[in-house]
Amino acid sequence: MFLAIKAVAALGLDYGRIPFEPFAHYSAAITLGATLFLAATLLLLALRRMFYQGKPIGHGGTWGCGFTQPTARMQYTGSSYAASILAFFRPAAPLEEIHPPVAGLFPRETHYHSHVHDIVERHLNCLVVVPIVRLFDRLRWIQHGDIHLYIGYILLAIVVLLFFV
């Protein structure tokens, strides 16, 4: 089981201050665990194949809550899956819901619309993106479209950086 320790000891390798032996014990335990896991997986696959051999496998649609022909209107949306996460992050990402109230015995067709207002998108745009765009608009005079001038800019940047290094 600990052939690695014997092999390394036979080579006479010196690993400095780090002892090799404890790590070999850990790696032997990990190897044993991986071997047992692989053996159990192969055993389960063999049992499955043995029990299901010769039996027909049927294919059918998933259960549709009693609806045999579900439409796109009956499907869950991404909003329904994200509702619990949105409830948790409501202070940082407020949710705006637009839906008229349902009233009367026979209500008319209605609609529902929701939109998450991302606080980062709202405020970071004003505080960071707009000033950077304005700065780059002021620096647009540097860009002439002449490749020789751009190479000159690169050489100038290299010379300036060499003074600081």
Secondary structure, 3 states (H helix, E strand, C coil): CCHHHHHHHHHCCCCCCCCCHHHHHHHHHHHHHHHHHHHHHHHHHHHHHHHHCCCCCCCCCCCCCCCCCCCHHHCCCHHHHHHHHHHHCCCCCCEEEECCCCCCCCCCCCCCEEEECCHHHHHHHHHHHHHHHHHHHHHHHHCCCCHHHHHHHHHHHHHHHHHHC
